[in-house]
Amino acid sequence: MPDSDDLLTALKQLHPKLIDLSLGRIERLLAKLGNPHHKLPPVIHIAGTNGKGSVTAYLKAMLEAAGKRVHVYTSPHLVRFHERIVVAGAHGEAAGPIGEAGLVDVLTRTQAVNDGDDITQFEITTAAAFLAFSEQEADVLLLEVGLGGRLDATNVIAKPRLCVLTPISLDHAEKLGATLPAIAAEKAGILKPGVTAVVSLQDAEAAIVIAETAKRTGCPLVSWGQDFDAYAQRGRLVVQYGEQLLDLPLPALLGRHQIVNAGTAVAAALELRDLGLDEHAIEQGLTRVKWPARMQRLDHGLLPSVLKAGSELWLDGGHNPAAGQVLAQTLADLEERAPRPLHLVCGMMGLKDAAGFLAPFAGLARSVTTVPIPGAHEAPHAPETLAQAARSVGLKAETAANVEAALRRLDKDHPGPKRILICGSLYLAGQVLAQQEGVTAQSN
């Protein structure tokens, strides 16, 4: 019997492109499957450029603190494809990634019903996820958009319980459009008539497009700066929501940008009070939240052991200019509290704006060591090309064969305590985490 790797490889051959934004193919397949997307618990549909994974993680933690059973759909995965489909446990049991047997089952059934028809891997696996979710009882489904929104396979949900738009910036321009308004229009394509949307902090151009789309669609907005706000004050997170003022613990995820993400999640939670979310559950969610490869400290395992005592190793999957800005700010804040020389180990996919991502680190990072990303689904930047991009924005850069080699050289050439950030790609982050766990990462 084929395993999930075999099935995923076979499903990738059904369409010549990895990404081909459309709803027609998945709608056709879902109809053949008996429309499992009509048999889901209340859906929270989450789109945006940066922060949608963090907002999803906060909401999951809050809902589970309230005793709710939660399904979660995210992409891409870090180590194993199973991470994309998190299935709610029975009462009192935590949700977890779908098991191998369960994944093989839904992929096999979906593949059989599709019967060789033209469809992308993301579309057919999204249909398989809906099948899995429809057959396991839960109180809510947190559904993260894969790419864009309007034509994303997740946008077959006609009447979600709530929509959320996290900060929108330039990314995936080759698929979504070369301007911020064009990208915002694609992201705002998840808005539905009569369905409230919580809108996070936005650039003015994106905010205008979102407001126009909402008015045209008949979608009520709860917007940052108008209906709610959040800020850090005296070691606490303060969220103002209408006339309500909440004094909450700071989120467990690191960085000033997490104030925006956490505040957005709190506003969404307050819109979901009918699901049993109260202030205690919100507080618990903020402090219990976990989201790998988002300013994650690596303090044990193979890679940290390469460094001498006193050095710090961090991992983040951010990969666009907006992510570079918030990462640089986070590391500048760390430097202010606990000074250490900063070095980057960076690998990036070839369509990403490498210079735009790295520019905020100029004057902050002592060096950049660029590495390949073997096994990536699309061509990454060659290490030398990436090093040239780093030099173009004023950073000292050299190449290494892999992350471990980069760390060994940094430890040799820069003795003493230092802070190293591995960054630039979720695919690279997944390979790092797989190496930490001593397993092989499943390709995206």
N, C-alpha and C positions, 0 to 999 in steps of 0.2 A: 504493500500500500504506500502511495507517495506521502512524503512528509510536507510540512508547510513550505519549506524551501523549494521543493520540486513544484508544488502547486503555484507558488508566487512567480516562479520563473516561467511556467507555462502561461500564466495569465498575462504576463508582460508581452507575450508574443501576439496577443489578439489585436493590437493596434500599433501602427508604425511609430506613433509618438507617445512619449511618456506622459505629456500633458497636451490635451486638446480640449479646451474648455467648451462644454456643451451640456445640455440637460436631456436631450432627446434619447441618447443611448441608455442612460441609467433609468429614465422613466419607463422605457420599453422593458428593460430587464426586471425592474421592480414589479411591473404589471404581471409578468410571467411568474414571479415569485409569490403572487398573491398580495402585493402591496404591503410588505411588512412595515414600511414607514408610516402607515396609517394606524399601526398597533403599538405605538411607542408611548411611554409616559410623557408628561409635560417636557418640552424641549426648550433649553436655553441655547440660542444660536449665537455664536461668538465669532466676530470677524475683526480684522485690523492688521496692521503691519507689524508692530511691536507690542508685546505685552499680552497678547491673547492667551498664550500658554500660561502665563502667571495668573491672569484673572481667572482662567479655568481652574487652576490649582487652588486658588483662594476659595472659590465657590465650592469646589469639591470638599475642602476641609471644613468649611462652614456648614454645609448641608449634612455632612457626616457627623459633625459635632451636635447637630440637631436631631440625630438619630435617623436620618433619611438614607435610603438605599439609592446609590448614585451610579448610573452608567456614564462613561466618559469616552468620547471619540476625539483623538488628536492625531496630528501628523507634523513632520515625519517622526519615525521612531529613532531612538538613540542606539540601542543594542539589538533588540529583537522586535520583529514586526508586531508581536503579540501586545506590546505596550500601547499600540494605537487603539485597541479595543479593550477598554477596562469595563468589566462586567460587575454589576452590583452583587454582593453576597446575600445570603439569606439573612433574616433578622438577627442583628447582633454580630454579624460577620463583616469584615472590611471588604470593600471592592478590591479587585485585582485584575491584572492582565489576563485575557482569555487563555486558557490552557491549550497545549498543543493539540489534544484530541478535539477540543471544541473548535479550534481554529480550522483544523483539517476538515471537520464535519461541515462547517458553514461554507468554506471555500469549495469543497467538493460538490455540495448541493447547488451552489450558485453557478459554478462552472457547468454543471450538467444542464441546468435550466437555460443558461445562456447559449449553449449548443454551438459554440464557435463563432457567434456573431461578433462583429466589430465593436470593441469597447476598450477603453484604457484600463490599465491596472488599478488606478485609483478609483475609477468609477465602479468596477466590479467588486473591489474589496470594500468600498463604502456600502454597496448593496448587501454584501455578506455581513458587514457589521450591523446594519439595520435588522437583518434576519436574526442575528445573535441577540440583539437587544430586545427584539419583539418576543422572544421565547423565554426571557428571564425577567421576572417581576422586579420592578424598581419604582421609585417615587419620582425620579427626574433623570433626564439625559442632558449632559453638558456636551454640546455638539460644536466642535471647533471647525471653522472653515479651513479647507486645504489651501486654496489659492484664490485670491480675489473675493468673490461673493456671488455676484449676479449669475454667473454660469458655473459656479462650483457645484460638484455633485451633491454636496450637503444641502443645497438650496431647493431641494424637492419638498422640504417641509413647508406646507402651505400656511400653517397656523401655529407657529411656536408660542410658548408661554411668554417669552421675553427675548429680545434681541440685545446684543451688546456690541458696540463699536469701540475698540481700543485705539490708541493713537495711530494715525495713518501717515506714512511717509513714502518716499520714493524707494521702490523695490520691485523686482520682477517686471521692469518696464517693458521687456520684450513680449510679455503676455498681457499686461494690464494697461499699458499706455505710458507715454514718455513724460507726462506732466502730473503734478499732484492732483489737480481737479479730475483728470481722467481716471486715475487710480481710485480716488475717493468715490467716484461714481460707481465703479465696479464693486467696491466694498459695501457701499450703501445699497447695493442691489439686494441685500438680504432683508431690507425693511419691508414690512407687510402691513396691509390695511388693518387698523384697529389694534395692532400689537405694539405695546410700548417698547421703545428702544432706549437703553442707557448709553449715552455718548460720552466717552472720555475726553480728556484734554486734546484739542486738535489745533493744527495750524489753521490760520484764518481762511485760506483757500479751501481746505478740506471741509471746514465747518459750514461754509456757504453752500457747498454742493450737498452736504448731508441734510441741511435744513430745507433746501429746495426739493430734494428727493422725498423727504418726509412729508412735506406739504402736498406734493403731487400724489403721493401714495396714500395719504391719510393715516400716517403713523405718528402717534404721540411721542415726543422726545422728552427725555430727562437728561439735560445737558450739563456738563462740567462748566462752572463759571456762571451759570444761570439758575440751575435747580439744585446743584450740589457743588461742594468744594472739599478739598482735603489738604492738610499740611501737617508737618511735624512741628511740635512745640513742647519744649522741656521734656524731651525723651518720650513723648506720647504721640499718637496719631489722632488728630482732631478732624472729624468729618462733620461738615454742616450740610444737612439735607433738608431743604425747605426751612421750616422753623425749628427743626430738631438739631441739637448739637450733641454729638457723641464723642466721648473721651475714651480712646481705645489704646491698647498696647501697640507699639510699633510692630510692623510685620517682620516675620522671621527671615524673609528674603532680603538680601543686602542691596543697598543702593538707593539714591534719591528717587530714581524713576519708579521704585517700588511703592513710594508714597502715592503716586498717580495710579498705579495698577491696583494697589490695595483700596484706595478711595473709590475707584470705579467698581471694584467687587463689592464693597460695602453698600454703595448705592444700589447695585443690582440686588443684593440680598434684601435690602429694605423694600424693594419692589416685589419681593417673593415672600412676604410675611405670611401669606396664606399657606405656604408650605411649611410653616412652623419655625421659621428663622427668627430668633430673638437676639437681643444684644449679647447674651452670654454665648450663644453659638457663634456669633460673629467674632467675638473676642477669642474664643478657642480656635477658630479657623485661622485667624491671623497669626497666632503663635505656633500652631501645629503644621502649617503648610510646608510641603516639600515639593521642589521642582528641580530635578537634576539638570546640570550644565547651565545653570543661571547663577553666575558668581558662586560656584560651588567650591568649597575648600577641599582639596585632596590631601588628606593627612595620614593615609596609610596605603599600603600596596606597593606595587613595583615602582611606579614612577616617582612618588615622593621619596622612596628609599634611595634613589639615585643622588639626591641632594643631601649635603651635610646638614647637621642639626642647626636650627635657627632660621632656615629659609622657609618661605611659604610657597605653596603651589596652588594655583586657582584655575578653574575651568569655566569658560562661558561660550555658548554657541551663537552669540550675536554676530551678524554678518552684513549689516548695511550701515550707511553713514549715521543714521539716527542711533543705532545700537552702539557705534563707536563713540559717539558723544556721551551717552549715558555711562558706558563702561569707563571712559577716561575720567569722568567726573567721580564715579565711585572709587576708582583707584587713587585719585587726587585726595579724596576724603580719607581713605585709608592711610595715605602717606602723611597726612596732617596729624592723624592720631598715633600712628606707629611707623616712623620713617624707615624705609628700606629702599634700596635701588630697585627700580622696576625694569623687567625685561619681558618681552613678548615672544611667544612661539606661535606662529600664525600659519594657517593653511586656509585657502578660500576657493570657492567654486569660480569657474572662469567667467560667468556672466555677472559676477558681483563687482561693485565699484570699490576696488581695493584701496585706491588712494583716498577715496572719500571715507572709508571705514577707518583707515590708519591715521589720517590727518589730525584728529583730536589728540593723539598720543605724542605729537611733536612737542619737545620740551619736557615731557613727562617720563617717557620710556628711554632708558639708556641704550637699548638695542632691540632689534627685531630679528629673530631667526625664522626663516620661512621653510616650510616642509610640504611634501606632497600629500595628497589624500588618495591612497590607493583604493581601488574598488568603487569609487564614486560613480553614481548613475549618469553623471554628465562630466564633461572635461573640467578639471580644476585648473586654477592658475598654476603654471609651472613655477617651482620655487624661485628661479632666477627672475622671472617676470614679476612675481609678487615682491621680491626684494627690490627690484627697480622701482616699483610703485611706492614702496616705503621710502626709498632714497629721494624720490621726487617730492615728498612732503617733508623732507628734512630729518629723516630717521636713519640711523646707522643700521645697516642690514647685511646679513649673510645667510647662506643656505645650509641646510642639514638634510641628511638622508631620511630621518624620521624624528618623531618627538623625543624618543629616548636619547638618540644621539645629540639632539639639540640641548637637552637638559644636562647631559654629561659634559658637553663642551662649555656651557654656561657656568657650571659648577667649577670647572677647571680654570676658565679664563677670568672669572669674577669671584674670587674666594670671599668668604664671609657671608653673613645673612643677606638675603635678597628676596624679592617678591617676583614670582614668575606667573604670568597669565598665558594659558593656552587658549587661543581664540580664533575667530574668523569663520567657523562653520559648524553647524549642528552635526554634519557627517563626520568631521574630524573629532568633535566632542564624543560622538558615539563610539568611535574607534578607541579613543582614550579610555572611556569607561569600560569597554569590553576588555581592553588590556589590563585594566585594574582588576577586573573580575576573573581574568584568565580564560576568557571565552572568545569566540570569533563573532564579530558583529555581523548581523544579517543585513544584506544590502538593501538600500531604499529603492 
